Amino acid sequence: MVSNFHLPPTGFGPGSQPPGEEGEALEYLPMPQDMRAYSPHLPEVEVDETLAPALDLLRDIAHAAEACGQDGVNRRFDLAGLDAANRALIAETMGAGEVAVKIHDIPAIAVQESVFAGVWGLKGAGVDAIEVGPVPAQALARAFAPRRAGEQVPRRAGEQVPRNAQVVNAPPLLVELQDKSAQFAPGGAAHVVNLTLLPHTEADLDWLDAALGQGSVDILSRGYGNCRITATALNHVWRVRFYNSMDVLILDTFEVTAMPEVALAAPEDLTDSGGRILEVLEAIR
């Protein structure tokens, strides 16, 4: 009876092959790094009565986060009245989280989420504030204001946006996005067009980019890799691209929605942020 067990052939396996031409060992690609996670940070300050305004403001922000987790209504706090020491305490307590937003407006606003999800720092000419909410209200209001107008409106009935022979599948995708944009209703489910799963050419993507234009909000969400979100000039249409930890595009989509979910702080995150800020206050008082 012949056994099913066979010895592996010689000359195979680790150490069986000579190193490269220059004697170098095989080098592997770096493994993905850990995802960012919340870790408590206590400001290194000597608390006295002069910092009472900052401590009171932090308490108000905590309560606003807990309230927003229940009702979804944004609250905004102006920091312009704080002196340098109180402002520094606020900045050190808030830290920098995973999501950053650019709002192209007059003035332009740079938004940085704090380490507390749903608590956002807003900076711009004449703007120095903290806003509590799923996403800053101005990011919703300004999203589709065109920085570069799209070419999706034909000049005459039946006329198509100009395209070359390499543009194959983009026109029906544009029609789909226009239709879903026109039918958009607040509170409805997002409509997703997954470009990663659809056949397309580079010319298709360039044609869609020209046809949809460019809106006024750019979002970067960092975590395990990056998610880059840009508003188009067509109402409710966003380009959402996911990259892995080596900055390789792994998912490319259009979303028809008020704001892509990946950029929003969830109600439970806001409630949790309120509790965490109160814990920090208790520790530093």
C-alpha positions as CSV (number, residue, x, y, z in Angstrom):
1,M,0.0,0.0,0.0
2,V,1.4,3.4,-1.0
3,S,1.3,6.1,1.6
4,N,-0.3,9.5,0.8
5,F,2.6,11.3,2.5
6,H,5.3,12.5,0.2
7,L,8.5,14.3,1.2
8,P,8.9,17.7,-0.3
9,P,11.4,17.9,-3.2
10,T,14.8,19.2,-2.3
11,G,15.8,22.6,-3.4
12,F,12.7,24.4,-2.2
13,G,11.8,26.4,0.9
14,P,13.5,29.1,3.0
15,G,17.2,29.2,2.5
16,S,17.2,27.0,-0.6
17,Q,17.7,29.8,-3.0
18,P,20.7,32.1,-3.3
19,P,20.3,35.8,-2.4
20,G,20.0,38.4,-5.0
21,E,22.7,39.4,-7.4
22,E,24.3,41.7,-4.9
23,G,23.8,39.3,-2.0
24,E,20.9,41.2,-0.6
25,A,18.2,39.3,1.4
26,L,14.5,39.5,0.3
27,E,12.8,42.6,1.6
28,Y,9.1,42.5,2.3
29,L,6.7,45.5,2.0
30,P,5.9,47.2,5.3
31,M,2.9,45.9,7.2
32,P,-0.1,48.2,7.8
33,Q,0.2,50.3,11.0
34,D,-2.2,50.5,13.8
35,M,-5.4,52.5,13.4
36,R,-5.6,55.7,15.4
37,A,-7.6,55.4,18.6
38,Y,-8.6,57.8,21.3
39,S,-6.2,58.0,24.3
40,P,-6.8,60.5,27.1
41,H,-4.6,63.5,27.3
42,L,-4.4,65.8,30.3
43,P,-3.2,69.3,29.7
44,E,0.0,70.0,31.7
45,V,-1.0,73.3,33.3
46,E,-1.3,74.8,36.8
47,V,-4.9,75.5,37.2
48,D,-5.8,78.7,39.0
49,E,-8.6,81.3,38.9
50,T,-7.2,83.0,35.8
51,L,-8.1,79.9,33.8
52,A,-11.8,79.8,35.0
53,P,-13.1,81.1,31.6
54,A,-11.5,78.1,29.7
55,L,-12.7,75.6,32.3
56,D,-16.2,77.0,32.2
57,L,-16.1,76.9,28.4
58,L,-15.0,73.3,28.4
59,R,-17.8,72.3,30.6
60,D,-20.3,74.1,28.3
61,I,-18.7,72.2,25.3
62,A,-19.1,68.9,27.1
63,H,-22.8,69.6,27.8
64,A,-23.3,70.7,24.2
65,A,-21.8,67.5,22.9
66,E,-24.1,65.4,25.1
67,A,-27.2,67.5,24.0
68,C,-26.2,67.2,20.3
69,G,-26.0,63.5,20.7
70,Q,-29.7,63.6,21.6
71,D,-31.1,66.3,19.2
72,G,-28.5,66.6,16.4
73,V,-28.4,70.4,16.7
74,N,-25.0,72.1,16.3
75,R,-23.7,74.5,18.9
76,R,-21.0,77.1,18.3
77,F,-18.6,78.7,20.8
78,D,-16.6,81.9,20.0
79,L,-13.0,81.8,21.4
80,A,-12.2,85.4,20.5
81,G,-12.8,86.7,24.0
82,L,-10.3,84.4,25.7
83,D,-6.8,85.6,26.6
84,A,-3.7,83.7,25.5
85,A,-3.5,81.4,28.5
86,N,-7.1,80.4,28.4
87,R,-6.9,79.9,24.6
88,A,-3.8,77.7,25.1
89,L,-5.6,75.5,27.6
90,I,-8.5,75.0,25.2
91,A,-6.2,74.2,22.3
92,E,-4.1,71.7,24.3
93,T,-7.3,70.0,25.7
94,M,-8.9,69.7,22.2
95,G,-5.8,68.3,20.4
96,A,-6.1,67.1,16.8
97,G,-8.4,64.2,15.7
98,E,-8.7,62.3,12.4
99,V,-10.9,64.6,10.3
100,A,-9.8,67.9,8.6
101,V,-12.1,70.1,6.4
102,K,-11.4,73.0,4.1
103,I,-14.3,75.3,3.4
104,H,-13.7,77.6,0.5
105,D,-15.6,80.7,1.3
106,I,-15.1,84.4,2.1
107,P,-13.3,84.0,4.5
108,A,-12.0,80.5,3.9
109,I,-12.4,78.3,6.9
110,A,-9.9,75.6,8.1
111,V,-11.6,73.0,10.3
112,Q,-9.9,70.4,12.4
113,E,-11.7,67.8,14.5
114,S,-10.5,67.5,18.0
115,V,-9.6,64.3,19.7
116,F,-13.2,64.4,20.9
117,A,-15.4,63.2,17.9
118,G,-17.9,65.9,16.8
119,V,-16.0,68.8,18.5
120,W,-14.5,70.9,15.7
121,G,-12.0,73.8,15.8
122,L,-12.7,76.5,13.1
123,K,-10.0,79.0,12.0
124,G,-10.1,81.7,9.4
125,A,-10.0,85.5,9.0
126,G,-12.0,86.8,11.9
127,V,-13.1,83.2,12.8
128,D,-11.8,81.5,15.9
129,A,-14.4,79.1,17.3
130,I,-15.4,75.6,18.4
131,E,-18.4,74.0,16.9
132,V,-20.1,70.9,18.3
133,G,-22.1,68.7,15.8
134,P,-21.9,65.8,13.4
135,V,-20.2,68.1,10.9
136,P,-19.7,71.9,10.9
137,A,-22.9,73.6,9.6
138,Q,-20.9,75.7,7.1
139,A,-19.5,72.5,5.5
140,L,-23.1,71.5,4.6
141,A,-24.2,75.0,3.5
142,R,-21.2,75.7,1.3
143,A,-20.5,72.2,-0.1
144,F,-21.8,72.6,-3.6
145,A,-21.1,76.2,-4.2
146,P,-19.0,75.9,-7.4
147,R,-15.4,76.7,-7.4
148,R,-15.3,75.3,-10.9
149,A,-18.6,75.1,-12.6
150,G,-19.5,71.8,-14.2
151,E,-20.3,71.2,-17.8
152,Q,-23.2,68.9,-17.2
153,V,-25.9,71.3,-18.6
154,P,-26.0,71.0,-22.5
155,R,-26.1,74.2,-24.5
156,R,-29.0,73.0,-26.6
157,A,-31.6,70.3,-26.2
158,G,-30.0,66.9,-26.8
159,E,-26.4,68.2,-27.0
160,Q,-23.9,66.2,-25.1
161,V,-20.8,67.4,-23.2
162,P,-17.9,67.2,-25.7
163,R,-15.9,64.0,-25.4
164,N,-13.3,62.0,-27.3
165,A,-13.3,58.3,-28.3
166,Q,-11.8,57.1,-25.0
167,V,-14.9,58.3,-23.1
168,V,-17.0,55.2,-23.0
169,N,-19.0,54.7,-19.8
170,A,-19.0,58.1,-18.2
171,P,-22.1,59.6,-20.0
172,P,-24.6,57.1,-18.5
173,L,-23.0,57.5,-15.1
174,L,-23.5,61.3,-15.4
175,V,-27.1,60.8,-16.3
176,E,-27.5,58.5,-13.2
177,L,-25.9,61.1,-10.9
178,Q,-28.0,63.9,-12.3
179,D,-31.2,61.9,-11.8
180,K,-30.3,61.0,-8.2
181,S,-29.3,64.5,-7.5
182,A,-32.7,65.9,-8.8
183,Q,-34.6,63.3,-6.7
184,F,-32.6,63.8,-3.5
185,A,-34.7,64.0,-0.3
186,P,-33.1,64.8,3.1
187,G,-33.0,61.8,5.3
188,G,-33.0,59.3,2.5
189,A,-30.4,56.6,2.0
190,A,-27.2,57.6,0.1
191,H,-27.0,56.5,-3.5
192,V,-23.5,55.1,-4.2
193,V,-21.9,54.6,-7.6
194,N,-18.9,52.4,-7.1
195,L,-16.3,53.2,-9.8
196,T,-14.0,50.5,-8.5
197,L,-16.4,47.8,-9.7
198,L,-17.3,49.5,-13.0
199,P,-15.3,49.4,-16.2
200,H,-14.0,52.8,-17.1
201,T,-11.0,54.6,-18.6
202,E,-8.9,57.5,-17.4
203,A,-10.7,59.6,-20.0
204,D,-14.0,58.6,-18.4
205,L,-12.9,60.0,-15.0
206,D,-11.5,63.2,-16.6
207,W,-14.8,63.7,-18.5
208,L,-16.8,63.2,-15.3
209,D,-14.6,65.5,-13.4
210,A,-15.2,68.3,-16.0
211,A,-18.9,67.5,-16.2
212,L,-19.5,67.6,-12.5
213,G,-17.2,70.5,-11.6
214,Q,-15.8,71.2,-8.2
215,G,-17.6,72.4,-5.1
216,S,-16.3,74.3,-2.1
217,V,-15.6,71.6,0.5
218,D,-12.7,69.2,0.8
219,I,-12.5,66.6,3.6
220,L,-9.7,64.4,4.7
221,S,-10.4,61.6,7.2
222,R,-7.3,59.9,8.5
223,G,-7.4,56.5,10.2
224,Y,-6.4,53.1,8.8
225,G,-5.3,54.8,5.6
226,N,-7.1,57.9,4.3
227,C,-10.5,58.8,3.0
228,R,-10.5,61.9,0.7
229,I,-13.9,63.5,0.1
230,T,-14.6,66.3,-2.3
231,A,-17.8,68.0,-3.1
232,T,-18.7,68.4,-6.8
233,A,-20.6,71.4,-8.2
234,L,-23.7,69.2,-8.7
235,N,-26.0,69.3,-5.6
236,H,-25.6,66.4,-3.2
237,V,-22.9,64.6,-5.3
238,W,-19.6,63.8,-3.6
239,R,-16.5,62.0,-4.8
240,V,-15.3,59.6,-2.0
241,R,-12.0,57.8,-2.3
242,F,-10.4,55.4,0.1
243,Y,-6.7,54.7,0.3
244,N,-4.9,52.1,2.3
245,S,-2.0,52.8,4.7
246,M,0.5,52.8,1.7
247,D,-1.7,55.5,-0.1
248,V,-2.9,53.1,-2.8
249,L,-6.5,53.8,-4.0
250,I,-8.7,50.8,-2.9
251,L,-12.2,52.2,-3.3
252,D,-13.4,55.0,-5.6
253,T,-17.0,56.1,-5.4
254,F,-19.5,58.9,-6.0
255,E,-22.1,59.4,-3.3
256,V,-25.4,61.2,-3.6
257,T,-26.1,62.4,-0.1
258,A,-26.1,65.5,2.1
259,M,-22.8,64.5,3.6
260,P,-20.9,61.1,3.3
261,E,-21.3,59.1,6.5
262,V,-17.6,58.6,6.9
263,A,-17.2,62.4,7.6
264,L,-20.0,62.5,10.3
265,A,-19.7,62.1,14.0
266,A,-22.4,59.7,15.1
267,P,-24.8,60.6,17.9
268,E,-23.2,58.0,20.3
269,D,-19.8,59.5,19.5
270,L,-21.0,63.0,20.5
271,T,-22.5,61.7,23.7
272,D,-19.2,59.9,24.5
273,S,-17.2,63.0,23.7
274,G,-19.2,65.0,26.2
275,G,-18.4,62.4,28.9
276,R,-14.7,62.4,28.1
277,I,-14.4,66.1,28.3
278,L,-16.0,66.1,31.7
279,E,-13.5,63.4,32.8
280,V,-10.6,65.6,31.7
281,L,-12.1,68.5,33.6
282,E,-12.3,66.5,36.8
283,A,-8.7,65.4,36.4
284,I,-7.2,68.8,35.9
285,R,-9.3,70.8,38.4
